[in-house]
């Protein structure tokens, strides 16, 4: 049975441009090598496949990796624009969150707070979505310089998702 | 910066032909980075899908994202109707 519509409102965008400008100004002042890169803003790909037939991937910048993978580098202000492949059949108990710019306590207690892999599998079981991608992607979002994110990491992630024949990506910050 | 990083990856993935939707706890950053679909939720950093061990709440957020994927006909930024009650304070 379809879930009833969840009531949402358009975000009140008044003041957001000013807040963003203040934030980006602070980041540029505080971190050498930063710059104000953003998206073009016109990219929009309509949902072509019904969700019940779609393969869904989770992509998070919450610092998610497996216990036997190299943790993200968080000891310097340089950031770490790398990624970790998270197989869909991972053991949730093996997930770790290496990120020093948010409190990872709740994610450590229940990884679904930032990486809702169990919820995704339940949605597949219910038929709400078609399947889960064979791989999901963990990244660490603290990167003062956005250039390697946009120039190297993002195209690589897009390529991994394409190779995995993903129809929809759920993007999650930490 | 998590929001900028995830937004930049989101923009590229969307441009590559894969529909995307993101959660946001920083509407100013998400607004500034410009993403195709995002849902702002008034939860603290580290809890975009809600409280730990609350699969009911986590499913509500997930369902809202799926509904946004189904309904958006162009770049869309909405606020979800959920509030944070853990720790005895509301955000």
Contacts between the chains, C-beta under 8 A, distances in Angstrom:
chain1	res1	chain2	res2	distance
A	3	B	63	5.0
A	3	B	67	7.6
A	5	B	67	6.3
A	6	B	60	6.7
A	6	B	63	6.2
A	6	B	64	4.5
A	6	B	67	5.9
A	6	B	80	7.1
A	6	B	81	6.9
A	7	B	81	5.4
A	8	B	39	7.1
A	8	B	64	6.6
A	8	B	67	7.9
A	8	B	68	7.4
A	8	B	78	4.0
A	8	B	79	6.4
A	8	B	80	5.9
A	8	B	81	6.7
A	9	B	78	6.5
A	9	B	79	5.1
A	9	B	81	7.6
A	10	B	77	7.0
A	10	B	78	6.0
A	10	B	79	7.4
A	11	B	27	5.5
A	11	B	31	7.4
A	11	B	40	5.2
A	11	B	77	4.6
A	11	B	78	6.3
A	11	B	79	5.0
A	12	B	79	7.5
A	13	B	27	8.0
A	13	B	31	6.1
A	13	B	77	7.4
A	16	B	27	5.9
A	16	B	28	4.8
A	16	B	31	4.1
A	16	B	32	7.3
A	17	B	31	7.0
A	17	B	32	7.1
A	19	B	28	3.7
A	20	B	28	4.5
A	20	B	29	6.3
A	20	B	31	6.0
A	20	B	32	3.2
A	21	B	32	7.6
A	23	B	28	6.1
A	23	B	29	6.3
A	23	B	32	7.5
A	24	B	32	6.7
A	27	B	1	7.1
A	37	B	8	7.1
A	38	B	7	7.8
A	38	B	8	7.7
A	38	B	32	6.2
A	38	B	33	4.9
A	38	B	34	5.4
A	39	B	7	6.7
A	39	B	8	6.5
A	39	B	10	7.8
A	39	B	11	3.3
A	39	B	12	7.8
A	39	B	33	6.0
A	39	B	34	4.5
A	39	B	35	6.6
A	40	B	11	7.2
A	40	B	15	7.8
A	40	B	34	7.3
A	41	B	11	7.7
A	41	B	34	3.4
A	41	B	75	7.1
A	42	B	75	8.0
A	43	B	11	5.5
A	43	B	14	4.4
A	43	B	15	3.9
A	43	B	36	5.8
A	44	B	14	6.7
A	44	B	36	4.8
A	44	B	74	5.8
A	44	B	75	5.8
A	45	B	14	5.4
A	45	B	15	7.7
A	45	B	17	5.5
A	45	B	18	6.4
A	45	B	19	4.8
A	45	B	20	7.8
A	45	B	36	7.3
A	46	B	19	6.9
A	46	B	73	7.5
A	47	B	19	4.9
A	47	B	69	5.2
A	47	B	70	6.3
A	48	B	19	7.8
A	51	B	66	5.8
A	51	B	69	6.8
A	51	B	70	6.6
A	59	B	6	7.4
A	59	B	9	6.6
A	59	B	10	7.8
A	59	B	13	7.4
A	60	B	6	7.6
A	61	B	2	4.7
A	61	B	5	4.7
A	61	B	6	4.4
A	61	B	9	7.5
A	62	B	2	7.0
A	62	B	46	7.3
A	79	B	1	7.7
A	99	B	2	7.7
A	101	B	1	6.9
A	101	B	2	6.9
A	101	B	45	8.0
A	102	B	2	6.9
A	102	B	45	4.0
A	102	B	46	4.4
A	103	B	44	7.7
A	103	B	45	7.0
A	103	B	46	5.1
A	104	B	46	6.3
A	105	B	46	7.4
A	106	B	46	5.6
A	106	B	47	5.5
A	106	B	51	7.1
A	106	B	52	4.6
A	107	B	46	5.7
A	107	B	47	8.0
A	107	B	52	7.9
A	109	B	52	4.3
A	109	B	53	7.2
A	110	B	52	3.4
A	110	B	53	5.1
A	112	B	49	6.1
A	112	B	52	7.6
A	112	B	55	7.2
A	112	B	58	5.3
A	113	B	46	6.6
A	113	B	47	5.1
A	113	B	48	7.2
A	113	B	49	5.6
A	113	B	50	6.9
A	113	B	51	7.3
A	113	B	52	5.4
A	113	B	58	7.5
A	114	B	46	6.6
A	114	B	47	7.5
A	114	B	48	6.0
A	114	B	49	6.9
A	116	B	49	5.0
A	116	B	58	5.5
A	116	B	61	8.0
A	116	B	62	5.9
A	118	B	55	7.2
A	119	B	49	7.2
A	119	B	55	6.5
A	119	B	58	5.1
A	119	B	59	5.7
A	119	B	62	5.2
A	120	B	62	7.5
A	122	B	55	7.6
A	122	B	59	7.3
A	123	B	59	7.8
A	123	B	62	6.7
A	123	B	66	7.8
A	128	B	63	7.7
A	128	B	66	6.8
A	129	B	66	7.2
A	139	B	5	6.7
A	139	B	6	7.8
A	139	B	9	7.2
A	141	B	1	5.6
A	141	B	2	2.9
A	141	B	3	7.3
A	141	B	4	7.7
A	141	B	5	4.1
A	141	B	6	6.2
A	142	B	1	5.1
A	142	B	2	6.9
A	142	B	5	7.8
A	143	B	1	5.9
A	143	B	4	7.8
A	143	B	5	5.3
A	144	B	1	6.7
A	146	B	4	6.0
A	146	B	5	7.2
A	146	B	8	5.8
A	149	B	4	7.9
A	149	B	5	5.3
A	149	B	8	4.9
A	149	B	9	6.7
A	150	B	8	4.7
A	150	B	12	6.8
A	153	B	9	6.5
A	154	B	8	5.7
A	154	B	9	4.5
A	154	B	11	7.4
A	154	B	12	3.5
A	154	B	13	7.1
A	155	B	12	6.0
A	155	B	16	7.8
A	157	B	9	5.3
A	157	B	12	7.3
A	157	B	13	6.2
A	158	B	12	5.4
A	158	B	13	4.7
A	158	B	15	7.9
A	158	B	16	4.0
A	158	B	18	7.1
A	159	B	16	7.9
A	161	B	13	6.2
A	161	B	16	7.7
A	161	B	18	5.6
A	162	B	16	6.5
A	162	B	17	7.7
A	162	B	18	7.1
A	166	B	18	5.9
A	167	B	18	7.1
A	167	B	19	7.4
A	168	B	18	7.0
A	168	B	19	5.4
A	168	B	20	7.4
A	168	B	21	7.8
A	168	B	69	6.2
A	169	B	10	7.6
A	169	B	13	5.4
A	169	B	18	5.5
A	169	B	19	7.5
A	169	B	20	4.6
A	169	B	21	8.0
A	170	B	20	7.7
A	170	B	21	6.3
A	170	B	22	7.7
A	170	B	62	7.7
A	170	B	65	6.1
A	171	B	6	5.0
A	171	B	7	7.9
A	171	B	9	6.8
A	171	B	10	4.5
A	171	B	13	7.7
A	171	B	20	5.5
A	171	B	21	6.8
A	171	B	22	3.7
A	171	B	23	7.5
A	171	B	35	7.9
A	172	B	6	6.9
A	172	B	22	7.0
A	172	B	23	5.5
A	172	B	48	5.4
A	172	B	49	7.5
A	173	B	2	3.9
A	173	B	3	4.9
A	173	B	5	7.6
A	173	B	6	4.5
A	173	B	22	7.2
A	173	B	23	6.8
A	173	B	24	7.0
A	173	B	25	6.9
A	173	B	26	7.6
A	173	B	45	7.9
A	173	B	48	6.5
A	174	B	2	4.7
A	174	B	45	6.4
A	174	B	46	5.9
A	174	B	48	7.9
